[in-house]
Amino acid sequence: MDLVLGNIVEVTTDAIVTPAYSDLGSAPGIRQAVFEAADTERLVEVCQRWGSCGIGQAVVTPSYVYYPCGRSGLVQW
């Protein structure tokens, strides 16, 4: 495991994990930055399709951003 200091939406990685309220919507802070870096409308749509996420569960969503490094999605925890 590596610890990286930087902007979470600019880090080269395969996935990022962010905290989420049970409704999976955007909120100030890290989650807002992720939604703004993605195609916000598409990310909101897929989160709404999931509906909710219980405590201790995870939901995998596409990133909706082109990353040449191969990033394919984000995990909201």
Secondary structure, 3 states (H helix, E strand, C coil): CCCCCCCCCCCCCCEEEECCCCCCCCCCCHHHHHHHHCCHHHHHHHHHHHCCCCCCCCEEEECCCCCCCCCCEEEEC
